[in-house]
Amino acid sequence: MKVEEVAPPVDPSTLLAGAQFMDAYRLEMGGAHLDARCAAERMMAQAPRWVDALLTLRNVLVAPFGLKTSGDAPHAPRDIIGIFPVVSETPDRLVAGFNDKHLDFRVVIDVAAAGRGQSVTATTLVLTHNWLGRTYLAIILPFHRLIVRAMLRQVAA
Protein backbone atom coordinates (compact mmCIF):
# COMPACT_ATOMS: atom_id res chain seq x y z
CA MET A 1 0.00 0.00 0.00
CA LYS A 2 1.40 3.35 -1.04
CA VAL A 3 1.18 6.38 1.23
CA GLU A 4 1.14 9.68 -0.67
CA GLU A 5 1.51 13.25 0.49
CA VAL A 6 -1.64 15.20 -0.38
CA ALA A 7 -3.10 18.66 0.11
CA PRO A 8 -4.58 18.78 3.63
CA PRO A 9 -8.36 18.22 3.38
CA VAL A 10 -9.14 20.37 6.41
CA ASP A 11 -9.96 23.94 7.32
CA PRO A 12 -7.23 24.84 9.81
CA SER A 13 -9.24 27.76 11.22
CA THR A 14 -11.82 25.33 12.61
CA LEU A 15 -9.32 22.80 13.98
CA LEU A 16 -6.32 24.85 15.10
CA ALA A 17 -6.62 28.53 14.26
CA GLY A 18 -3.30 30.12 13.33
CA ALA A 19 -1.53 26.82 12.65
CA GLN A 20 1.85 27.51 11.05
CA PHE A 21 2.47 23.94 9.92
CA MET A 22 0.11 21.53 8.20
CA ASP A 23 0.67 18.40 6.13
CA ALA A 24 -1.36 15.37 5.10
CA TYR A 25 -0.72 11.83 3.91
CA ARG A 26 -3.24 9.48 2.33
CA LEU A 27 -3.49 5.70 2.04
CA GLU A 28 -5.95 4.10 -0.39
CA MET A 29 -7.12 0.61 0.49
CA GLY A 30 -9.27 -1.79 -1.45
CA GLY A 31 -12.22 -3.45 0.24
CA ALA A 32 -11.87 -1.64 3.56
CA HIS A 33 -14.82 -0.22 5.48
CA LEU A 34 -13.42 1.45 8.59
CA ASP A 35 -14.76 4.36 10.57
CA ALA A 36 -12.37 7.10 11.68
CA ARG A 37 -11.91 5.68 15.19
CA CYS A 38 -10.98 2.24 13.89
CA ALA A 39 -8.52 3.78 11.41
CA ALA A 40 -7.01 5.95 14.17
CA GLU A 41 -6.70 2.97 16.51
CA ARG A 42 -4.97 0.89 13.85
CA MET A 43 -2.67 3.81 13.12
CA MET A 44 -1.81 5.02 16.62
CA ALA A 45 -2.59 2.34 19.20
CA GLN A 46 0.62 0.38 18.58
CA ALA A 47 3.62 2.12 17.07
CA PRO A 48 6.46 0.25 15.34
CA ARG A 49 9.37 -0.44 17.72
CA TRP A 50 11.64 2.11 16.05
CA VAL A 51 8.95 4.77 16.57
CA ASP A 52 8.64 3.79 20.25
CA ALA A 53 12.43 4.13 20.58
CA LEU A 54 12.32 7.63 19.05
CA LEU A 55 9.44 8.58 21.38
CA THR A 56 11.40 7.36 24.41
CA LEU A 57 14.40 9.43 23.31
CA ARG A 58 12.14 12.45 22.74
CA ASN A 59 10.65 12.11 26.23
CA VAL A 60 14.11 12.03 27.83
CA LEU A 61 15.27 15.06 25.85
CA VAL A 62 12.20 17.28 26.42
CA ALA A 63 11.52 16.49 30.09
CA PRO A 64 14.10 19.05 31.36
CA PHE A 65 12.22 21.76 29.42
CA GLY A 66 8.95 20.92 31.21
CA LEU A 67 7.24 19.71 28.04
CA LYS A 68 4.57 17.03 28.12
CA THR A 69 5.76 13.47 27.64
CA SER A 70 3.79 10.42 26.59
CA GLY A 71 3.66 9.31 30.24
CA ASP A 72 1.96 12.48 31.47
CA ALA A 73 -1.57 11.97 32.74
CA PRO A 74 -2.59 15.28 34.36
CA HIS A 75 -6.34 14.60 34.68
CA ALA A 76 -8.75 11.77 35.16
CA PRO A 77 -8.78 9.12 32.44
CA ARG A 78 -10.08 10.45 29.11
CA ASP A 79 -10.63 9.13 25.66
CA ILE A 80 -7.12 8.48 24.36
CA ILE A 81 -5.85 6.69 21.26
CA GLY A 82 -2.19 5.79 21.55
CA ILE A 83 -0.74 8.80 23.36
CA PHE A 84 -3.18 11.34 21.94
CA PRO A 85 -6.35 12.58 23.68
CA VAL A 86 -9.40 12.60 21.40
CA VAL A 87 -10.66 16.15 20.83
CA SER A 88 -13.69 15.38 18.64
CA GLU A 89 -15.10 12.51 16.65
CA THR A 90 -17.58 11.62 13.92
CA PRO A 91 -17.73 8.39 11.93
CA ASP A 92 -15.71 10.04 9.12
CA ARG A 93 -13.28 12.19 11.15
CA LEU A 94 -11.41 11.85 14.41
CA VAL A 95 -9.40 14.77 15.79
CA ALA A 96 -6.81 14.10 18.49
CA GLY A 97 -4.09 16.23 20.04
CA PHE A 98 -3.17 18.49 22.90
CA ASN A 99 -1.99 21.94 23.86
CA ASP A 100 1.37 22.51 25.52
CA LYS A 101 3.34 25.60 26.45
CA HIS A 102 5.60 25.35 23.38
CA LEU A 103 3.05 24.28 20.77
CA ASP A 104 -0.47 23.00 20.12
CA PHE A 105 -0.84 19.88 18.01
CA ARG A 106 -3.71 18.15 16.21
CA VAL A 107 -3.83 14.99 14.14
CA VAL A 108 -6.94 14.52 12.02
CA ILE A 109 -7.88 11.10 10.68
CA ASP A 110 -10.38 11.21 7.81
CA VAL A 111 -11.93 8.20 6.10
CA ALA A 112 -13.79 8.35 2.79
CA ALA A 113 -15.04 6.04 0.09
CA ALA A 114 -12.54 5.60 -2.74
CA GLY A 115 -13.69 3.42 -5.62
CA ARG A 116 -14.33 -0.04 -4.21
CA GLY A 117 -12.36 0.71 -1.09
CA GLN A 118 -11.54 3.54 1.20
CA SER A 119 -9.00 6.28 1.68
CA VAL A 120 -7.56 7.18 5.05
CA THR A 121 -5.93 10.58 5.39
CA ALA A 122 -3.82 11.70 8.33
CA THR A 123 -3.46 15.47 8.61
CA THR A 124 -1.14 17.13 11.12
CA LEU A 125 -1.53 20.74 12.29
CA VAL A 126 0.88 22.57 14.58
CA LEU A 127 0.68 26.00 16.18
CA THR A 128 3.95 27.06 17.81
CA HIS A 129 3.98 29.53 20.70
CA ASN A 130 7.64 30.44 21.12
CA TRP A 131 11.21 29.75 20.07
CA LEU A 132 11.13 26.38 21.83
CA GLY A 133 8.10 25.29 19.79
CA ARG A 134 9.65 26.46 16.53
CA THR A 135 12.94 24.72 17.35
CA TYR A 136 11.17 21.54 18.40
CA LEU A 137 9.13 21.49 15.19
CA ALA A 138 12.24 22.02 13.04
CA ILE A 139 14.04 19.14 14.78
CA ILE A 140 11.21 16.60 14.63
CA LEU A 141 9.91 17.40 11.14
CA PRO A 142 12.11 14.90 9.22
CA PHE A 143 11.13 12.18 11.71
CA HIS A 144 7.48 13.22 11.62
CA ARG A 145 7.26 12.52 7.89
CA LEU A 146 8.72 9.02 8.30
CA ILE A 147 6.60 8.25 11.35
CA VAL A 148 3.27 9.35 9.85
CA ARG A 149 3.88 7.28 6.71
CA ALA A 150 4.86 4.20 8.73
CA MET A 151 1.93 4.51 11.10
CA LEU A 152 -0.55 5.12 8.29
CA ARG A 153 0.61 1.87 6.63
CA GLN A 154 -0.52 0.08 9.80
CA VAL A 155 -4.12 0.94 8.95
CA ALA A 156 -3.97 -1.49 6.03
CA ALA A 157 -2.15 -4.21 8.00
Accessible surface in RSA format (square Angstrom, percent):
REM  Atomic radii and reference values for relative SASA: ProtOr
REM  Chains: A
REM  Algorithm: Lee & Richards
REM  Probe-radius: 1.40
REM  Slices: 20
REM RES _ NUM      All-atoms   Total-Side   Main-Chain    Non-polar    All polar
REM                ABS   REL    ABS   REL    ABS   REL    ABS   REL    ABS   REL
RES MET A   1   136.79  70.8  74.04  49.0  62.76 149.4  77.49  65.9  59.31  78.6
RES LYS A   2   153.65  75.0 135.19  83.0  18.46  43.9  92.98  83.7  60.67  64.6
RES VAL A   3     6.15   4.0   0.00   0.0   6.15  14.8   0.00   0.0   6.15  16.7
RES GLU A   4    86.38  49.6  83.18  62.9   3.20   7.6  19.20  37.1  67.18  54.9
RES GLU A   5   100.12  57.5  73.73  55.8  26.39  62.8  24.71  47.8  75.41  61.6
RES VAL A   6    34.21  22.5  21.51  19.5  12.70  30.6  30.55  26.5   3.66   9.9
RES ALA A   7    84.72  77.9  64.28  99.2  20.44  46.5  70.18  98.8  14.54  38.5
RES PRO A   8    43.19  31.5  26.01  23.7  17.18  62.5  26.01  21.5  17.18 106.8
RES PRO A   9    56.79  41.4  27.45  25.0  29.34 106.6  42.12  34.8  14.66  91.1
RES VAL A  10    18.70  12.3   0.00   0.0  18.70  45.1   5.53   4.8  13.17  35.7
RES ASP A  11    73.92  51.8  65.80  65.5   8.11  19.2  32.77  77.1  41.14  41.0
RES PRO A  12    42.95  31.3  42.95  39.2   0.00   0.0  42.95  35.5   0.00   0.0
RES SER A  13    75.49  63.8  56.38  75.2  19.11  44.0  44.47  94.7  31.02  43.5
RES THR A  14   103.53  73.6  67.28  68.2  36.25  86.4  66.11  88.8  37.42  56.6
RES LEU A  15    33.22  18.5  17.87  12.8  15.36  38.6  21.21  14.9  12.01  32.3
RES LEU A  16    12.42   6.9   9.12   6.5   3.30   8.3  12.22   8.6   0.20   0.5
RES ALA A  17    67.11  61.7  52.82  81.5  14.29  32.5  53.33  75.1  13.78  36.5
RES GLY A  18    56.86  70.1   0.00   N/A  56.86  70.1  38.80 106.5  18.06  40.4
RES ALA A  19    26.44  24.3   0.01   0.0  26.43  60.1   0.01   0.0  26.43  70.0
RES GLN A  20   112.15  62.7  71.88  52.5  40.27  95.9  52.99 112.8  59.16  44.9
RES PHE A  21    29.01  14.5  25.13  15.6   3.88  10.1  28.86  17.5   0.16   0.4
RES MET A  22    68.09  35.3  42.94  28.4  25.15  59.9  42.94  36.5  25.15  33.3
RES ASP A  23     7.92   5.5   5.61   5.6   2.30   5.4   7.65  18.0   0.27   0.3
RES ALA A  24     0.30   0.3   0.00   0.0   0.30   0.7   0.00   0.0   0.30   0.8
RES TYR A  25     0.14   0.1   0.14   0.1   0.00   0.0   0.14   0.1   0.00   0.0
RES ARG A  26    66.36  27.9  64.43  32.8   1.93   4.6   8.60  11.8  57.76  35.0
RES LEU A  27     0.00   0.0   0.00   0.0   0.00   0.0   0.00   0.0   0.00   0.0
RES GLU A  28    96.88  55.6  86.36  65.3  10.51  25.0  40.71  78.7  56.17  45.9
RES MET A  29    10.44   5.4   5.77   3.8   4.67  11.1   5.15   4.4   5.29   7.0
RES GLY A  30    64.53  79.6   0.00   N/A  64.53  79.6  35.27  96.8  29.26  65.5
RES GLY A  31    56.93  70.2   0.00   N/A  56.93  70.2  31.73  87.1  25.20  56.4
RES ALA A  32    17.15  15.8   9.10  14.1   8.05  18.3  17.15  24.2   0.00   0.0
RES HIS A  33   155.35  84.9 120.82  84.0  34.54  88.3  85.62  88.2  69.73  81.1
RES LEU A  34    22.23  12.4  14.58  10.4   7.65  19.2  17.84  12.5   4.39  11.8
RES ASP A  35    69.97  49.0  61.55  61.3   8.42  19.9  21.92  51.6  48.05  47.9
RES ALA A  36     0.00   0.0   0.00   0.0   0.00   0.0   0.00   0.0   0.00   0.0
RES ARG A  37    57.92  24.3  57.27  29.2   0.65   1.5  34.87  47.7  23.05  14.0
RES CYS A  38    41.86  31.7  41.05  45.8   0.81   1.9  13.53  34.3  28.33  30.5
RES ALA A  39     0.00   0.0   0.00   0.0   0.00   0.0   0.00   0.0   0.00   0.0
RES ALA A  40     0.00   0.0   0.00   0.0   0.00   0.0   0.00   0.0   0.00   0.0
RES GLU A  41    72.44  41.6  70.00  53.0   2.44   5.8  21.40  41.4  51.04  41.7
RES ARG A  42   102.96  43.2  87.22  44.5  15.74  37.5  29.78  40.7  73.18  44.4
RES MET A  43     5.94   3.1   5.94   3.9   0.00   0.0   5.93   5.0   0.01   0.0
RES MET A  44    11.00   5.7   4.09   2.7   6.91  16.5   2.43   2.1   8.57  11.4
RES ALA A  45    62.49  57.5  37.52  57.9  24.97  56.8  38.05  53.6  24.44  64.7
RES GLN A  46   128.62  71.9 125.34  91.6   3.28   7.8  58.34 124.2  70.28  53.3
RES ALA A  47    15.93  14.7   9.58  14.8   6.36  14.5   9.73  13.7   6.20  16.4
RES PRO A  48    32.44  23.6  21.42  19.5  11.02  40.1  32.44  26.8   0.00   0.0
RES ARG A  49   213.35  89.6 203.54 103.8   9.81  23.4  81.44 111.3 131.91  79.9
RES TRP A  50   114.29  45.9 105.91  51.3   8.38  19.7  95.21  50.8  19.08  31.0
RES VAL A  51    10.55   6.9  10.32   9.3   0.23   0.6  10.32   9.0   0.23   0.6
RES ASP A  52    56.51  39.6  55.10  54.8   1.41   3.3  24.26  57.1  32.25  32.2
RES ALA A  53    63.32  58.2  49.63  76.6  13.69  31.1  57.49  81.0   5.82  15.4
RES LEU A  54    51.70  28.8  47.51  34.0   4.19  10.5  48.19  33.8   3.51   9.5
RES LEU A  55    45.36  25.3  42.27  30.2   3.09   7.8  44.86  31.5   0.50   1.4
RES THR A  56    84.74  60.3  82.99  84.1   1.75   4.2  59.01  79.3  25.73  38.9
RES LEU A  57    95.90  53.4  92.60  66.2   3.31   8.3  95.51  67.1   0.39   1.1
RES ARG A  58    41.22  17.3  36.94  18.8   4.28  10.2  27.33  37.4  13.89   8.4
RES ASN A  59    25.92  17.9  24.50  23.7   1.42   3.4  12.82  30.9  13.10  12.7
RES VAL A  60    98.51  64.8  88.44  80.1  10.07  24.3  93.06  80.9   5.45  14.8
RES LEU A  61   105.58  58.8  99.41  71.1   6.17  15.5 101.31  71.2   4.27  11.5
RES VAL A  62    11.38   7.5  11.38  10.3   0.00   0.0  11.38   9.9   0.00   0.0
RES ALA A  63    55.02  50.6  39.11  60.4  15.91  36.2  41.43  58.3  13.59  36.0
RES PRO A  64   112.04  81.7  67.50  61.5  44.55 161.9  80.67  66.6  31.37 195.0
RES PHE A  65   107.15  53.6  94.47  58.5  12.68  33.0 101.46  61.5   5.69  16.3
RES GLY A  66    49.59  61.2   0.00   N/A  49.59  61.2  29.89  82.0  19.70  44.1
RES LEU A  67     7.51   4.2   1.20   0.9   6.30  15.8   1.26   0.9   6.24  16.8
RES LYS A  68    72.49  35.4  70.64  43.3   1.85   4.4  47.09  42.4  25.41  27.1
RES THR A  69    30.16  21.5  21.88  22.2   8.28  19.7  12.57  16.9  17.59  26.6
RES SER A  70    45.46  38.4  15.96  21.3  29.50  68.0   9.09  19.4  36.37  51.0
RES GLY A  71    67.44  83.2   0.00   N/A  67.44  83.2  40.02 109.8  27.42  61.4
RES ASP A  72    74.76  52.4  49.82  49.6  24.94  59.0  18.07  42.5  56.69  56.5
RES ALA A  73    89.44  82.2  55.77  86.1  33.67  76.6  60.63  85.4  28.82  76.3
RES PRO A  74    94.78  69.1  52.22  47.6  42.55 154.7  66.14  54.6  28.63 178.0
RES HIS A  75   129.51  70.8 106.04  73.7  23.48  60.1  85.23  87.8  44.28  51.5
RES ALA A  76    75.52  69.4  58.44  90.2  17.08  38.9  66.82  94.1   8.70  23.0
RES PRO A  77   139.08 101.4 105.13  95.8  33.95 123.4 116.34  96.1  22.74 141.3
RES ARG A  78   123.61  51.9  96.72  49.3  26.89  64.0  56.19  76.8  67.42  40.9
RES ASP A  79    67.42  47.2  53.53  53.3  13.89  32.8  36.29  85.4  31.13  31.0
RES ILE A  80    87.32  49.7  60.98  45.4  26.34  63.5  60.98  43.9  26.34  71.5
RES ILE A  81     5.24   3.0   2.22   1.7   3.03   7.3   5.24   3.8   0.00   0.0
RES GLY A  82    35.36  43.6   0.00   N/A  35.36  43.6  12.03  33.0  23.33  52.3
RES ILE A  83    70.46  40.1  49.68  37.0  20.78  50.1  54.72  39.4  15.73  42.7
RES PHE A  84    35.20  17.6  35.20  21.8   0.00   0.0  35.20  21.3   0.00   0.0
RES PRO A  85    16.93  12.3  16.93  15.4   0.00   0.0  16.93  14.0   0.00   0.0
RES VAL A  86    28.41  18.7   6.40   5.8  22.01  53.0   6.40   5.6  22.01  59.7
RES VAL A  87    80.66  53.1  49.05  44.4  31.61  76.2  54.21  47.1  26.45  71.7
RES SER A  88    57.58  48.7  49.08  65.5   8.50  19.6  44.08  93.9  13.50  18.9
RES GLU A  89    76.66  44.0  44.95  34.0  31.71  75.5  18.75  36.3  57.91  47.3
RES THR A  90    76.30  54.3  70.67  71.6   5.63  13.4  71.09  95.5   5.20   7.9
RES PRO A  91   101.92  74.3  94.57  86.2   7.35  26.7 100.89  83.3   1.03   6.4
RES ASP A  92    91.51  64.1  90.86  90.4   0.65   1.5  22.26  52.4  69.26  69.1
RES ARG A  93    70.06  29.4  69.18  35.3   0.88   2.1  25.06  34.2  45.00  27.3
RES LEU A  94     0.00   0.0   0.00   0.0   0.00   0.0   0.00   0.0   0.00   0.0
RES VAL A  95     3.26   2.1   3.26   3.0   0.00   0.0   3.26   2.8   0.00   0.0
RES ALA A  96     0.00   0.0   0.00   0.0   0.00   0.0   0.00   0.0   0.00   0.0
RES GLY A  97     2.60   3.2   0.00   N/A   2.60   3.2   0.00   0.0   2.60   5.8
RES PHE A  98    44.82  22.4  36.68  22.7   8.13  21.2  44.82  27.2   0.00   0.0
RES ASN A  99    78.59  54.2  69.67  67.3   8.92  21.5  22.72  54.7  55.88  54.0
RES ASP A 100    18.66  13.1   7.17   7.1  11.50  27.2   6.50  15.3  12.16  12.1
RES LYS A 101   121.17  59.1 102.17  62.7  19.00  45.2  74.44  67.0  46.73  49.8
RES HIS A 102     1.08   0.6   1.08   0.8   0.00   0.0   0.72   0.7   0.36   0.4
RES LEU A 103     8.25   4.6   8.25   5.9   0.00   0.0   8.25   5.8   0.00   0.0
RES ASP A 104    15.29  10.7  15.29  15.2   0.00   0.0   0.00   0.0  15.29  15.3
RES PHE A 105    32.69  16.4  32.69  20.2   0.00   0.0  32.69  19.8   0.00   0.0
RES ARG A 106    27.01  11.3  27.01  13.8   0.00   0.0   0.21   0.3  26.80  16.2
RES VAL A 107     7.54   5.0   7.54   6.8   0.00   0.0   7.54   6.6   0.00   0.0
RES VAL A 108     0.00   0.0   0.00   0.0   0.00   0.0   0.00   0.0   0.00   0.0
RES ILE A 109     0.04   0.0   0.04   0.0   0.00   0.0   0.04   0.0   0.00   0.0
RES ASP A 110    21.62  15.1  20.89  20.8   0.73   1.7  15.92  37.5   5.71   5.7
RES VAL A 111     8.86   5.8   2.91   2.6   5.96  14.4   3.12   2.7   5.75  15.6
RES ALA A 112    54.71  50.3  46.04  71.0   8.67  19.7  54.60  76.9   0.11   0.3
RES ALA A 113    96.37  88.6  62.71  96.8  33.66  76.6  65.54  92.3  30.83  81.7
RES ALA A 114    29.32  27.0  11.40  17.6  17.92  40.8  20.58  29.0   8.73  23.1
RES GLY A 115    84.67 104.4   0.00   N/A  84.67 104.4  44.70 122.7  39.97  89.5
RES ARG A 116   226.53  95.1 204.34 104.2  22.19  52.8  85.10 116.3 141.43  85.7
RES GLY A 117     6.25   7.7   0.00   N/A   6.25   7.7   0.40   1.1   5.85  13.1
RES GLN A 118    17.03   9.5  16.99  12.4   0.04   0.1   1.54   3.3  15.49  11.7
RES SER A 119    10.01   8.5  10.01  13.4   0.01   0.0   1.36   2.9   8.66  12.1
RES VAL A 120     0.00   0.0   0.00   0.0   0.00   0.0   0.00   0.0   0.00   0.0
RES THR A 121     3.37   2.4   3.37   3.4   0.00   0.0   0.19   0.3   3.17   4.8
RES ALA A 122     0.51   0.5   0.23   0.4   0.28   0.6   0.23   0.3   0.28   0.8
RES THR A 123     0.00   0.0   0.00   0.0   0.00   0.0   0.00   0.0   0.00   0.0
RES THR A 124     3.14   2.2   3.14   3.2   0.00   0.0   1.79   2.4   1.35   2.0
RES LEU A 125     0.00   0.0   0.00   0.0   0.00   0.0   0.00   0.0   0.00   0.0
RES VAL A 126     5.88   3.9   5.85   5.3   0.03   0.1   5.85   5.1   0.03   0.1
RES LEU A 127    35.15  19.6  35.15  25.1   0.00   0.0  35.15  24.7   0.00   0.0
RES THR A 128    10.08   7.2   3.14   3.2   6.93  16.5   1.26   1.7   8.82  13.3
RES HIS A 129    88.10  48.2  54.54  37.9  33.57  85.9  38.99  40.2  49.12  57.2
RES ASN A 130    51.16  35.3  47.08  45.5   4.08   9.8  24.65  59.3  26.51  25.6
RES TRP A 131   164.39  66.0 162.32  78.6   2.07   4.9 135.33  72.2  29.06  47.1
RES LEU A 132    28.29  15.8  28.29  20.2   0.00   0.0  28.29  19.9   0.00   0.0
RES GLY A 133     0.00   0.0   0.00   N/A   0.00   0.0   0.00   0.0   0.00   0.0
RES ARG A 134   134.41  56.4 127.03  64.8   7.38  17.6  60.95  83.3  73.46  44.5
RES THR A 135    61.07  43.4  55.78  56.5   5.29  12.6  42.87  57.6  18.20  27.5
RES TYR A 136    35.27  16.5  32.98  18.8   2.29   5.9  22.11  16.6  13.15  16.2
RES LEU A 137    22.71  12.6  22.71  16.2   0.00   0.0  22.71  16.0   0.00   0.0
RES ALA A 138    68.17  62.7  48.91  75.5  19.26  43.8  54.36  76.6  13.81  36.6
RES ILE A 139   108.72  61.9  99.35  74.0   9.38  22.6 105.55  76.0   3.17   8.6
RES ILE A 140    47.24  26.9  47.24  35.2   0.00   0.0  47.24  34.0   0.00   0.0
RES LEU A 141    33.48  18.6  33.48  23.9   0.00   0.0  33.48  23.5   0.00   0.0
RES PRO A 142    75.58  55.1  69.62  63.5   5.96  21.7  72.78  60.1   2.80  17.4
RES PHE A 143    91.72  45.9  91.54  56.7   0.18   0.5  91.72  55.6   0.00   0.0
RES HIS A 144    20.41  11.2  17.08  11.9   3.33   8.5   7.06   7.3  13.35  15.5
RES ARG A 145    93.82  39.4  93.73  47.8   0.09   0.2  30.93  42.3  62.89  38.1
RES LEU A 146   106.72  59.4 103.62  74.1   3.10   7.8 104.16  73.1   2.56   6.9
RES ILE A 147    37.68  21.4  37.68  28.1   0.00   0.0  37.68  27.1   0.00   0.0
RES VAL A 148    12.23   8.0  11.71  10.6   0.52   1.2  12.23  10.6   0.00   0.0
RES ARG A 149    69.30  29.1  69.30  35.3   0.00   0.0  13.59  18.6  55.71  33.8
RES ALA A 150    16.92  15.6  12.22  18.9   4.70  10.7  13.60  19.2   3.32   8.8
RES MET A 151    18.25   9.5  18.25  12.1   0.00   0.0   7.87   6.7  10.38  13.7
RES LEU A 152     0.00   0.0   0.00   0.0   0.00   0.0   0.00   0.0   0.00   0.0
RES ARG A 153   111.25  46.7 104.70  53.4   6.55  15.6  43.86  59.9  67.40  40.8
RES GLN A 154    41.42  23.2  35.34  25.8   6.08  14.5  23.82  50.7  17.60  13.3
RES VAL A 155     0.03   0.0   0.03   0.0   0.00   0.0   0.03   0.0   0.00   0.0
RES ALA A 156    36.09  33.2   5.69   8.8  30.40  69.2   8.03  11.3  28.06  74.3
RES ALA A 157   108.44  99.7  48.80  75.3  59.64 135.7  87.74 123.6  20.70  54.8
END  Absolute sums over single chains surface
CHAIN  1 A     8372.0       6480.1       1891.9       5213.1       3158.9
END  Absolute sums over all chains
TOTAL          8372.0       6480.1       1891.9       5213.1       3158.9
